[in-house]
Amino acid sequence: MSSNQLIQALYDDDDMLLSAVKSIREKKYHIEEVYTPFPVHGLDKAMGLEETRISIMAFIYGCIGFSVAILMMNYIMIEDWPQNIGGKPSFSYLENMPAFVPIMFEMTVFFAAHLMVITFYLRSRLWPFKEAENPNPLTTDDKFLIEVGLHNNEKDLKALLKETGAIDITTVEKNSDHE
């Protein structure tokens, strides 16, 4: 039986948070979300999150940038407006390729970086004018918050959270935004 309530436990130390997440998971409770003011090393593994695939996308975006660079330089410098710059022949792309290496590198990095940022924002549902979702403003300063789903186990869960070092424990209604 599922409930529309969450327990929010507030912590003031990232090491305590990490050990609390491990303890909560060991007891088979479902952690809905964790809010932190900065990235906590090892938190993704402790929560059991699967590894991100953004590096695969970065490689694909880099390949797209590399291809665009080759096509762009071939069209601009060989086909459309060939020029003799510094005595370099403009008969074929391959003869000029050493001069084009910096452009290929820069376009690869440009495409990978910019498209990765766009992908990250879209995947994270972060778009302009989106309202903040953090339930406690202290999580943007120096506190850490764990939200755990409440399923007729409030007393046991609160005892566990207190045991793990929570400085404040609150029961709240689940927003419609939570999935």
C-alpha positions as CSV (number, residue, x, y, z in Angstrom):
1,M,0.0,0.0,0.0
2,S,1.5,3.3,-1.0
3,S,1.1,6.6,0.7
4,N,1.2,10.2,-0.3
5,Q,3.6,11.1,2.5
6,L,7.4,11.6,2.6
7,I,9.7,11.8,5.5
8,Q,12.4,14.5,5.1
9,A,15.5,14.1,7.2
10,L,18.0,17.0,7.4
11,Y,21.7,16.4,7.9
12,D,24.5,18.9,8.5
13,D,27.5,16.7,7.3
14,D,28.1,15.0,4.0
15,D,29.8,12.0,5.5
16,M,26.8,11.5,7.8
17,L,24.5,11.8,4.8
18,L,26.5,9.2,2.9
19,S,26.4,6.7,5.8
20,A,22.7,7.5,6.4
21,V,21.9,6.7,2.7
22,K,23.7,3.4,3.1
23,S,21.9,2.5,6.3
24,I,18.5,3.4,4.8
25,R,19.1,1.3,1.7
26,E,20.3,-1.6,3.9
27,K,17.0,-1.6,5.7
28,K,15.2,-1.7,2.3
29,Y,13.5,1.7,2.5
30,H,13.0,3.6,-0.8
31,I,14.8,6.9,-1.0
32,E,12.8,9.3,-3.2
33,E,15.4,12.0,-3.6
34,V,18.5,13.5,-1.9
35,Y,19.2,17.3,-2.0
36,T,22.7,18.6,-1.5
37,P,24.3,22.0,-1.8
38,F,27.3,20.5,-3.6
39,P,28.1,17.1,-5.3
40,V,28.8,14.4,-2.7
41,H,31.4,11.9,-4.0
42,G,30.0,8.3,-3.9
43,L,26.4,9.4,-3.3
44,D,25.2,8.0,-6.7
45,K,26.7,4.6,-5.9
46,A,25.3,4.6,-2.3
47,M,21.9,5.4,-3.7
48,G,22.2,2.6,-6.3
49,L,21.8,4.9,-9.3
50,E,22.8,3.5,-12.6
51,E,25.8,5.0,-14.4
52,T,25.1,8.0,-16.7
53,R,25.3,7.6,-20.5
54,I,26.3,11.2,-21.2
55,S,29.8,10.2,-22.1
56,I,28.5,8.1,-24.9
57,M,26.6,11.1,-26.1
58,A,29.7,13.2,-25.8
59,F,31.5,10.9,-28.1
60,I,28.7,11.0,-30.7
61,Y,28.5,14.8,-30.5
62,G,32.3,15.0,-30.9
63,C,32.0,12.8,-34.1
64,I,29.3,15.0,-35.4
65,G,31.5,18.1,-34.8
66,F,34.4,16.4,-36.4
67,S,32.3,15.6,-39.5
68,V,30.9,19.1,-39.7
69,A,34.4,20.5,-39.5
70,I,35.6,18.3,-42.4
71,L,32.6,19.1,-44.6
72,M,32.7,22.8,-43.7
73,M,36.5,23.2,-44.4
74,N,36.3,21.2,-47.6
75,Y,33.4,23.3,-48.9
76,I,34.8,26.7,-47.8
77,M,38.5,26.2,-48.5
78,I,38.5,23.8,-51.5
79,E,35.3,24.0,-53.4
80,D,33.6,27.4,-52.8
81,W,36.6,29.8,-52.5
82,P,40.0,28.2,-52.9
83,Q,42.8,30.6,-52.1
84,N,46.6,30.2,-52.1
85,I,47.5,31.2,-48.6
86,G,51.2,31.0,-47.8
87,G,51.9,28.9,-50.8
88,K,49.7,26.1,-49.7
89,P,47.9,24.4,-52.6
90,S,44.2,24.3,-52.6
91,F,43.7,21.4,-55.0
92,S,42.5,18.9,-52.5
93,Y,41.4,18.6,-48.9
94,L,44.0,15.9,-48.1
95,E,46.9,18.2,-49.2
96,N,45.7,20.9,-46.8
97,M,44.6,18.6,-43.9
98,P,47.6,19.3,-41.6
99,A,46.7,23.0,-41.7
100,F,43.1,22.1,-40.8
101,V,43.8,20.0,-37.7
102,P,43.3,22.9,-35.2
103,I,39.9,23.6,-36.7
104,M,38.9,20.0,-36.6
105,F,39.9,19.8,-32.9
106,E,38.1,23.0,-32.0
107,M,34.9,22.0,-33.8
108,T,34.9,18.5,-32.1
109,V,35.3,20.1,-28.7
110,F,32.7,22.8,-29.4
111,F,30.0,20.4,-30.6
112,A,30.7,17.9,-27.8
113,A,30.6,20.6,-25.0
114,H,27.6,22.6,-26.2
115,L,25.4,19.6,-27.1
116,M,26.3,17.8,-23.9
117,V,25.1,20.9,-21.9
118,I,21.9,21.0,-23.9
119,T,21.4,17.3,-23.4
120,F,22.0,17.5,-19.7
121,Y,19.5,20.4,-19.3
122,L,16.9,18.6,-21.3
123,R,17.4,15.2,-19.5
124,S,17.4,16.9,-16.1
125,R,14.3,19.0,-17.1
126,L,16.1,22.2,-16.4
127,W,14.8,24.9,-18.7
128,P,14.5,28.6,-18.5
129,F,12.1,30.0,-15.9
130,K,11.7,26.6,-14.2
131,E,10.9,27.0,-10.5
132,A,13.3,25.4,-7.9
133,E,12.2,22.0,-6.6
134,N,14.3,21.9,-3.5
135,P,11.9,21.4,-0.5
136,N,14.1,23.2,2.0
137,P,16.1,26.4,1.2
138,L,18.9,25.2,3.6
139,T,19.9,22.6,0.9
140,T,21.3,25.5,-1.2
141,D,23.5,26.6,1.7
142,D,25.0,24.0,4.0
143,K,22.5,21.2,4.8
144,F,21.6,17.9,3.2
145,L,18.1,16.4,2.9
146,I,16.9,12.9,2.3
147,E,13.3,12.2,1.2
148,V,12.1,8.7,2.0
149,G,8.7,7.4,1.0
150,L,6.4,6.6,3.9
151,H,4.6,3.3,3.7
152,N,3.0,2.6,7.1
153,N,6.4,2.5,8.8
154,E,6.7,6.0,10.2
155,K,7.8,5.0,13.7
156,D,10.6,2.6,12.6
157,L,11.8,5.0,9.9
158,K,12.0,8.0,12.2
159,A,14.0,5.9,14.7
160,L,16.4,4.8,12.0
161,L,16.8,8.4,10.7
162,K,17.4,9.7,14.2
163,E,20.0,6.9,14.7
164,T,21.8,8.0,11.5
165,G,22.3,11.5,12.8
166,A,19.4,13.5,11.3
167,I,19.2,16.9,12.9
168,D,15.5,17.4,11.8
169,I,12.9,14.9,10.7
170,T,9.6,16.1,9.1
171,T,6.6,14.3,7.6
172,V,5.2,16.1,4.5
173,E,2.6,15.4,1.8
174,K,4.0,14.4,-1.5
175,N,3.7,17.0,-4.2
176,S,2.2,16.2,-7.6
177,D,5.6,17.0,-9.0
178,H,7.2,13.9,-7.4
179,E,7.1,10.8,-9.5
